[in-house]
Amino acid sequence: MATRIVVDPITRIEGHLRIEAEVKNGKITDAYSAGTMVRGFEIILRGRDPRDAWAFTERVCGVCTTVHALVSVRAVENALGIVIPPNAELVRNLMFCAQNVQDHVIHFYHLHALDWVDVVSALKADPKETSRIAQKISSWPNSSPKYFKEVQDRLKNFVASGQLGIFANAYWGHPAYKLPPEVNLLAVTHYLEALEFQKEIIKIHTIFGGKNPHPHYLVGGAPCSVNINDANALNAERLAYVGSLIDQAIEFVEKVYIPDLLAIAGFYREWFNIGGGLKNYLAYGDLPTNGYNDPSKFKFPRGAVLDRNLNEVHEVKGEDPDQVREYITHSWYKYSAGDDKSLHPWEGETEFNFTGPKPPYEHLNVEGKYSWLKTPRWKDHPMEVGPLARLVVAYASGHEEVREVVNDTLKRLNAPVSALFSTLGRTAARGLEAKLVVHWMKEFYNQLIANIKDGDSRMFNPEKWKPDTWPKEAKGVGLSEAPRGALAHWVVIKDQKIENYQLVVPSTWNASPRDAKGQRSAYEAALLGTPMADPNKPLEILRTIHSFDPCIACAVHLYDPEGKKLHQVSFI
């Protein structure tokens, strides 16, 4: 007899996610993922100036703000045939990289590490032994016994006051935790240091985009001008500061993030065999080095890998109506052609059809509609997206830098390539990606400085920017890689206004319900076979779901443009 476990809401994520899992004989035998938050950006954008779309779409989320703006301006530029100057591309790359590194650090330490690190156990640690371990694995300067003792005392004060503060309400003492107290203290210490680091690296957005969150973007280029001697422009001082922030990022990633990742992974090797899920991986790619219209020169390659066949990479085209399509068979939406059909985003519809239970309720009706997320498919295949998918596609594409860092890490862990296809492999992929990206940032920065020294200060292309130069009708797609995976916006422009706009985001790919054929998406598939030590404390479910870094805020969209309430969803 199977037992149904409900985790609602999944915490330490953006948005609202419910997981229902059936457990039999100590293992998960089936799982269901439901996005339970209702929003609506596609409808909000109808009738608006396409040049303003970025300002709306980047507010779809408080985490992936900049990358939504990036794909939005790319979609409009694609529709109108606008090519941006090289400097603007480099600025966009630097903003992309800053968010990527910040997000991966936040994910590892603040959203996911507590699934592996027992904070309360750190109270029993010997700070001298923690110091010895820290100095053995890294040359990071903050590693004295006195330093770790001070952090431990701060933690003891939390407990003595009757609360754990930011570390409250977790499964401390769970039998699935394996780290010794000294390693737990090391991880908690770096948790606190990462809070400081992440607010520094993102200052790059403020320098190039004016602010963060929600930095400014511009159809046709970058929203900053270059003047080495002007206090109000991108001057020598600000450019030098960007360089110093990149150097700090390289040091933190290589001396804190990667050593911690490898140290923790060594205690949980069995998780290299758990949580693999789907065998199909999709990456739109990004970080152009020869212009956005030449994906063959992207730092992150574009492509799809099916059935984990690393000998073949399939071509991916966002404009191909036979590739990306969305189902709503198990989603609370309706299609005019029938709910068993699928639509390409240019023809996408966002109309609600809520037939679900009103909270409180015991279980989802998984035979019918049970999520606010649509179900995207690539050539009718369910696909995993995210850092692991990016590394898999790059590895299969023969990307030398990716192959080198992956093979080196697997060698250090004494693990086969197949270890990547797992919960822990997914977590490790983020760290390896961050290691690559901080050095790519340095390349882009050096190229930007060289261009400026050579006299090229162009940041904007005014050609085709004015509406009177546009065709009567146009369609475009913008593709990118959010930290959580493949992200795309599709726009249809008619009479200088947005006629249709659709977002298909990473967590829509990963967290969506089953499609018309009954195929599971990534979350549901990855949970199958997961061992459960204590069904009343489903730590193992959190480990696998958090390894994807769920962000549900941008994955569900529904809103009445008149401001009328369509349906109220309450949570208990």
Buried (B, 14 or more C-beta within 10 A) or exposed (E): EEEBBBBBBBEBBBBBBBBBBBBEEEBBBBBBBBBBBBBBBBBBBBEBBBBBBBBBBBBBBBBBBBBBBBBBBBBBBBBBEBBBBBBBBBBBBBBBBBBBBBBBBBBBBBBBBBBBBBBBBBBEBBBBBBBBBBEEBBEBEBBBBEBBBEBBEEBEEBBEEEEBEEBEEBBBEBEBBBBBBBBBBBBBBBBBBBBEBBEBBBBBBEBBBEEBBBBBBBBBBBBBBBEBEEEEEBBEEBBEEBBEBBBBBBBBBBBBBBBBBBBBBBBBBEBBBBBBBBBBBBBBBBBBBEEBEEBEEBBBBBBBBBEBEBEEBBEBEBBEEEBBBBBBBBBBBBBEEEBEBBBBBBBBBBEBEBEBEEEEEEEBEBEEBBBBBBBBBBBBBBBBBBBBBBBBBBBBBEBEEBBEBBEEBBEEBEBEBEBBBBBBBBBBBBBBBBBBBBBBBBBBBEBBBEBBEEEBBBBBBEEBBEBEEBEEEBBBBBBBBBBBBBBBBBBBBEEBBBBBBBBBBBBBBBBBBBBBEEBBBBBBBBBBBBEBBEBEBBBBBBBBBBBBBBBBBBBBBBBEEEEEEEEEEEEE
